[in-house]
């Protein structure tokens, strides 16, 4: 049976960026240089300038860039490792990737940057790292995409985890004055270099600062640093958008009590949680209170059903977004999947111990570089379709719109599952109750199919209806799984409407006669 991910490649609607002027914050929304209101749709270029172990299938001992670099040195020798990384930086993301991203209906990319690639220990800019950014900007100018510069790995580390390449697994950016000074210097250098570059969307100051216990210990220091970074940037660049992320994986917004810069954007991230209004209520409240636009800057790593529902949620509330990440090894949760080369399991195992000889390790890494070229990747347009809501292959019944009664549904029910669409008057329940149903059924980090005890259904009575927001879906092609005989499907202003003609229990909608997982 054909996978819902690996459907035939559809043509998505392009969303070309405009480089006339700068993207600006205005009345809690973003506008481009001509004043056109924007609803951003983008992808994150994770693993290029800051490799992350999970994207390579690595485990403990090879999770941060430093650890991955040490592994390659051990397997390839110092000279071989240098050659590999130069080839990796030259070839993991190329113009062909950018062309595919633009053709897939996105309008921007978020570029995670490791400070070690663009700044020497004494603060001096590293031109080879800046050349990578400049190449990307050039490709994006050609293919009409904005670039959001994201400091993913600040000097000393802002998270104290492997994702920021921190040297001692602590957020030493907030502990050592020298790292703070380097970060201020880094953003001054970036702002000075790109002050006149309209391809640059804005400056994402720190990725996911201060998670877990650190969010409380250094909250005041984070606010002070954000204010100082803002001042430094504005001394060099008065026009670019400044982007602030909350603490604790960008989900704790308690620090946002005032406006630090009128031309700014607040960013949250969302993974593995219920895709409903209640889950983003605190972000919406902050937007209303401060009058600043908000942005879902990182989210993904889940099923087509969750992606469709979450990303429609954001757009229902005029929240632009960026999906994470564009590609990685052997995955169903990225648009592009890199085939693991023969022998890759030996490389993964080498994180703990290795008997690999250098020639064999070199062959495997060379094969990885070839497989990582976008034309050699497994292309998964079904995932893009879910993100964009353009001809999605599958929609969960619980993915009905988020605009409330009379707009997204008409029903008389209540969710029987606490914490999942509880505010909507629609009867949501377990498809198979009493089978070890989880507290959170949305933790499919690898995009795996839902287990029987995780499946949800919507129960409708005759005359009830649900609207599902989608583009280019023919109602005649939709199969309502679990309720084919008791429903009809019709067009609606924002997509399709499922109307119950009798008592019905819906689990999902499958388009075009496609199968299920």
C-alpha positions in Angstrom: 0.0 0.0 0.0 1.3 3.4 -0.9 2.7 5.5 2.0 0.9 8.7 2.7 4.3 10.4 2.8 5.5 9.1 -0.5 2.6 10.2 -2.7 3.3 11.5 -6.2 4.8 15.0 -6.0 2.1 17.7 -6.3 2.8 21.2 -7.5 2.5 23.5 -4.5 1.7 27.2 -4.7 4.8 29.4 -4.6 5.0 32.2 -2.1 7.8 34.4 -3.3 9.3 36.8 -0.9 9.5 40.5 -1.7 12.9 42.2 -1.1 11.6 45.7 -1.6 12.2 47.1 1.9 12.3 45.2 5.2 9.9 42.9 7.0 8.4 44.9 9.8 6.2 44.5 12.9 3.0 46.5 12.6 -0.2 46.3 14.8 0.7 42.8 16.1 1.2 41.5 12.6 4.2 41.3 10.1 4.2 43.2 6.9 6.7 43.3 4.0 8.4 46.4 2.7 5.3 47.3 0.6 3.0 47.0 3.6 1.5 43.6 2.6 0.5 41.6 5.6 2.5 38.3 5.9 1.7 34.9 7.2 5.1 33.2 7.2 5.6 29.6 6.1 9.1 28.3 6.3 11.5 25.4 7.1 14.5 25.2 9.4 17.9 24.2 7.9 18.9 22.2 11.0 22.0 20.1 11.0 24.0 22.2 8.5 25.8 24.9 10.5 25.0 23.1 13.8 24.8 19.3 13.6 22.6 17.5 16.0 23.2 13.9 16.9 19.6 12.7 16.6 19.5 13.7 13.0 22.4 11.3 12.4 20.8 8.5 14.5 23.6 9.0 17.1 23.1 8.6 20.8 24.9 9.6 24.0 28.6 10.5 23.3 27.9 11.9 19.8 25.0 14.3 20.3 26.5 17.8 20.2 28.6 19.2 17.3 31.8 18.9 19.4 31.0 15.3 20.1 30.2 14.5 16.5 33.4 16.2 15.4 35.4 14.1 17.9 33.8 10.9 16.5 34.7 11.8 12.9 38.2 12.6 14.0 38.5 9.2 15.7 37.1 7.3 12.7 38.7 9.3 9.8 41.8 10.8 11.4 42.3 14.5 11.8 43.0 15.2 8.1 40.1 13.0 6.9 37.7 14.6 9.3 38.7 18.1 8.1 38.0 17.0 4.5 34.7 15.5 5.5 33.5 18.6 7.3 34.5 20.9 4.4 32.6 18.7 2.0 29.6 18.6 4.5 29.5 22.4 4.8 29.7 22.7 1.0 27.2 20.1 0.2 24.6 19.4 2.9 22.6 22.5 1.9 23.0 23.7 -1.7 21.1 25.9 -4.1 19.2 22.8 -5.2 17.7 22.6 -1.7 16.7 26.2 -1.7 15.1 25.8 -5.1 13.1 22.8 -3.8 12.1 24.7 -0.7 10.8 27.7 -2.8 9.0 25.3 -5.2 7.3 23.6 -2.2 5.3 26.7 -1.2 7.6 28.1 1.5 8.6 31.7 1.8 11.6 31.7 4.2 14.2 29.6 5.9 15.4 29.7 9.4 19.2 29.3 9.6 20.6 27.8 12.9 24.1 29.1 13.4 26.8 27.7 15.6 28.9 30.6 16.9 32.1 28.5 16.6 31.7 28.6 12.8 31.5 32.4 12.5 33.5 33.7 15.5 36.9 32.8 16.8 37.6 32.5 20.6 38.9 36.1 20.6 35.8 37.4 18.9 37.2 37.8 15.4 34.8 37.0 12.7 35.6 33.7 10.8 35.1 34.5 7.1 34.6 30.9 6.0 31.5 30.7 8.2 30.2 34.0 7.0 30.7 32.8 3.5 28.2 30.0 4.2 25.6 32.6 5.2 26.4 34.8 2.2 26.0 31.8 -0.2 22.7 31.0 1.4 21.5 34.6 1.1 22.5 34.6 -2.6 20.6 31.4 -3.3 17.5 32.7 -1.4 17.7 36.0 -3.4 17.5 34.0 -6.6 14.7 31.8 -5.4 12.7 34.5 -3.5 13.0 33.3 0.1 13.8 35.3 3.2 16.5 34.1 5.7 16.0 34.3 9.4 19.3 34.3 11.2 19.1 32.1 14.3 21.8 31.9 16.9 21.3 28.3 17.8 24.6 27.9 19.6 25.8 31.0 21.4 29.2 31.4 22.9 29.3 29.3 26.1 25.9 27.9 25.4 22.5 29.3 26.2 20.8 26.0 27.0 23.4 23.8 28.7 22.3 20.9 26.4 23.8 19.3 23.3 21.7 21.5 21.0 23.8 24.6 21.6 27.2 23.0 21.5 28.0 24.2 25.0 31.5 23.1 26.1 30.5 21.9 29.6 26.8 21.2 29.2 25.9 24.3 31.2 24.4 27.6 30.0 27.7 29.4 30.6 26.5 32.4 28.5 24.8 33.4 31.7 27.6 32.4 34.0 30.7 33.9 32.4 31.1 37.5 31.4 33.5 36.6 28.6 30.8 34.6 26.8 28.3 37.4 27.2 30.8 39.8 25.7 31.4 37.5 22.8 27.7 37.2 22.1 27.2 40.9 22.1 30.2 41.2 19.7 28.7 38.5 17.5 25.4 40.1 17.1 27.0 43.5 16.5 29.1 41.9 13.7 26.0 40.2 12.2 24.0 43.4 12.3 26.7 45.5 10.8 27.3 43.0 8.0 23.7 42.5 7.0 22.1 45.9 8.0 21.2 46.7 4.3 20.3 43.1 3.3 16.6 42.8 2.6 16.8 39.1 2.0 17.5 38.8 5.8 14.1 38.5 7.5 15.4 39.3 11.0 17.6 38.4 13.9 16.6 35.4 16.1 18.7 36.3 19.1 18.9 33.0 21.1 17.4 29.6 20.4 15.5 28.0 23.3 17.4 29.7 26.1 17.5 28.4 29.7 15.4 25.2 29.7 14.4 23.2 32.8 15.7 24.5 36.1 17.8 27.2 34.4 14.7 29.1 33.4 14.2 30.2 37.0 17.8 30.6 38.0 18.8 33.1 35.2 15.5 34.7 34.1 16.6 38.2 35.0 20.0 37.7 33.3 18.1 36.6 30.1 16.0 39.8 30.1 19.1 41.9 30.7 20.9 40.2 27.8 18.0 40.6 25.5 17.9 44.3 26.2 21.7 44.7 25.7 21.6 42.7 22.5 18.8 45.0 21.2 20.8 48.1 22.0 23.9 46.7 20.3 22.0 45.7 17.2 20.1 49.0 16.9 23.5 50.9 17.0 24.3 49.1 13.7 20.9 48.4 12.2 17.7 50.3 12.7 15.5 48.4 10.3 15.7 44.6 10.7 13.2 42.7 12.8 14.4 41.5 16.2 13.1 38.1 17.4 12.9 37.1 21.0 12.3 33.5 22.2 10.9 32.6 25.6 12.8 30.4 28.0 12.3 26.6 28.6 12.4 25.5 24.9 10.8 28.8 23.9 7.6 28.0 25.8 7.9 30.1 29.0 6.9 33.7 28.1 6.8 35.1 31.6 9.8 37.3 30.8 7.7 39.3 28.2 6.2 42.0 30.4 7.0 45.0 28.3 8.0 45.9 24.7 11.8 46.2 24.3 11.7 47.1 20.6 8.7 48.2 18.6 10.0 46.3 15.5 10.1 42.9 17.2 8.6 39.4 17.0 8.0 37.0 19.9 8.7 33.3 19.1 7.4 30.1 20.7 8.1 26.4 19.8 5.6 23.6 19.9 6.2 19.8 19.9 4.3 16.7 21.1 1.4 18.4 22.7 -2.3 18.8 22.0 -2.8 21.0 18.8 -5.6 23.1 20.2 -6.3 26.7 21.2 -5.8 26.1 24.9 -2.2 25.1 24.2 -1.3 28.5 22.7 -3.6 30.7 24.8 -0.8 32.2 26.7 1.0 33.3 23.5 -2.2 34.8 22.1 -2.7 36.7 25.4 0.8 38.1 25.2 0.3 39.2 21.6 -2.8 41.1 22.6 -1.3 42.6 25.7 1.9 43.9 24.1 0.7 44.5 20.6 3.6 42.5 19.0 3.4 39.8 16.4 4.1 36.2 17.4 5.6 33.3 15.5 5.8 29.5 15.9 9.5 29.2 15.0 10.1 25.5 15.5 7.8 22.5 15.5 7.4 19.2 13.8 8.7 15.6 14.4 5.3 14.1 14.4 2.6 12.4 12.3 0.9 13.9 9.2 -2.3 14.1 11.3 -0.7 16.2 14.0 1.2 18.4 11.6 -2.0 19.2 9.6 -3.9 20.1 12.7 -1.2 22.1 14.5 -0.3 24.1 11.4 -3.9 24.9 10.6 -4.3 26.0 14.2 -1.4 28.5 13.9 -2.8 30.0 10.7 -6.3 30.3 12.1 -4.8 32.7 14.6 -2.6 34.5 12.0 0.5 33.0 13.4 3.4 32.4 10.9 5.5 29.3 11.3 8.7 27.5 10.6 8.8 23.7 10.4 11.7 21.7 11.8 13.8 20.4 10.1 14.1 20.3 6.3 16.0 17.0 6.1 17.8 14.3 8.1 18.8 10.6 8.0 16.2 7.9 7.5 13.1 9.7 8.6 9.4 10.1 7.9 9.2 13.4 9.7 11.1 15.7 7.3 10.2 16.6 3.7 13.6 15.1 2.6 14.9 11.8 4.0 18.6 11.0 3.6 19.1 7.3 2.9 21.5 5.8 5.5 24.4 4.5 3.6 25.4 0.8 3.8 27.4 0.4 7.0 25.9 3.4 8.7 24.9 1.2 11.7 28.7 0.7 12.3 29.2 4.5 12.4 26.3 4.8 14.9 27.8 2.0 17.0 31.2 3.7 16.9 29.8 6.3 19.3 30.5 3.8 22.0 33.3 1.7 20.4 34.7 1.1 17.0 36.6 -1.5 15.1 36.1 0.3 11.8 39.2 0.9 9.7 39.7 4.3 8.3 39.1 3.3 4.6 35.8 1.8 5.4 34.7 4.7 7.6 35.7 7.1 4.8 33.6 5.1 2.3 30.6 5.3 4.5 30.9 9.0 5.2 31.5 9.7 1.4 28.3 7.8 0.7 26.4 9.9 3.2 27.5 13.1 1.5 26.2 11.8 -1.8 22.9 10.6 -0.3 22.4 14.0 1.4 22.2 15.8 -1.9 18.6 16.8 -2.3 18.1 15.0 -5.6 19.3 11.7 -4.0 17.0 12.1 -1.0 13.6 10.4 -0.6 11.2 13.2 -1.3 8.1 13.1 0.9 5.5 15.6 -0.5 2.8 14.2 1.7 4.4 15.9 4.6 4.6 19.2 2.8 0.9 18.9 1.9 0.0 18.3 5.5 2.0 21.5 6.6 0.4 23.7 3.9 -3.1 22.1 3.9 -2.8 21.7 0.2 -4.3 18.4 -0.9 -3.4 16.7 2.4 -3.6 13.0 2.1 -5.0 12.4 5.6 -6.8 14.5 8.1 -7.7 13.3 11.6 -11.3 13.8 12.7 -9.9 15.7 15.7 -8.3 18.1 13.2 -11.4 20.2 12.5 -11.0 23.9 12.5 -10.1 26.1 15.5 -12.4 29.0 14.8 -15.2 27.9 17.2 -18.8 27.0 17.1 -20.7 28.1 14.0 -17.5 28.6 12.1 -15.6 25.3 12.4 -18.3 23.1 13.8 -21.9 22.7 14.8 -22.4 20.0 17.4 -23.6 19.3 20.9 -21.0 17.4 22.7 -18.0 17.6 25.0 -14.5 16.2 24.9 -14.2 13.2 27.2 -10.4 13.5 27.3 -9.0 16.2 29.6 -6.6 18.5 28.0 -7.4 17.7 24.3 -9.7 20.3 22.6 -11.6 20.7 25.9 -13.0 24.1 25.0 -14.7 22.8 21.8 -18.2 21.5 22.1 -17.5 18.4 20.1 -17.6 14.8 21.5 -14.1 13.6 21.4 -13.2 10.2 22.9 -10.8 7.2 22.7 -11.5 4.9 19.9 -10.5 2.0 22.1 -11.1 3.0 25.8 -9.6 1.1 28.6 -6.7 -0.2 26.7 -4.0 1.8 28.5 -4.9 5.1 26.9 -2.0 7.6 27.5 -2.1 11.0 29.1 -0.7 12.4 25.9 -1.4 10.6 22.6 0.7 13.0 20.6 4.2 11.8 21.2 5.0 10.1 17.9 8.5 11.6 17.7 9.4 9.5 14.7 6.1 9.9 12.9 5.0 6.3 13.6 1.4 5.3 13.2 -0.9 5.7 16.1 -1.3 2.6 18.2 -4.8 1.3 18.9 -4.8 2.7 22.5 -3.8 6.2 21.1 -6.6 6.5 18.5 -9.2 9.2 18.9 -12.7 9.5 17.4 -15.3 12.2 17.1 -19.0 11.3 17.6 -21.6 13.3 15.8 -25.4 13.2 15.7 -27.6 13.7 12.6 -27.2 17.3 11.5 -23.9 18.0 13.2 -21.0 19.1 11.0 -17.3 19.7 11.1 -15.2 21.9 8.8 -11.7 21.0 7.8 -9.5 23.7 6.3 -7.7 22.6 3.1 -7.0 23.7 -0.5 -7.8 21.8 -3.6 -9.7 18.9 -2.1 -12.5 17.4 -4.1 -15.3 16.4 -1.7 -16.1 13.4 -3.9 -12.6 12.1 -3.3 -12.9 12.1 0.5 -13.5 8.9 2.4 -14.7 9.4 6.0 -13.1 6.5 7.8 -15.5 4.8 10.3 -18.6 6.7 9.1 -18.8 6.4 5.4 -22.5 5.5 5.5 -23.6 8.1 8.0 -21.9 11.2 6.6 -21.7 13.3 3.5 -18.8 15.6 2.4 -19.4 19.0 0.8 -17.4 22.0 -0.1 -17.1 24.9 2.4 -15.6 28.4 2.3 -12.3 27.2 3.8 -12.1 23.6 2.6 -14.6 20.8 3.2 -17.4 20.1 5.6 -18.4 16.7 6.9 -22.1 16.5 7.8 -23.6 13.7 9.8 -26.7 12.2 8.3 -27.1 9.8 11.3 -25.1 8.9 14.4 -21.5 8.7 13.3 -18.1 8.0 14.8 -15.3 9.5 12.7 -11.6 8.6 13.0 -10.1 10.3 9.9 -10.6 11.6 6.4 -8.5 10.1 3.6 -8.2 11.9 0.3 -8.2 10.5 -3.1 -8.8 7.0 -2.1 -5.4 6.7 -0.4 -4.9 4.0 2.2 -4.1 4.6 5.8 -0.8 4.0 7.7 
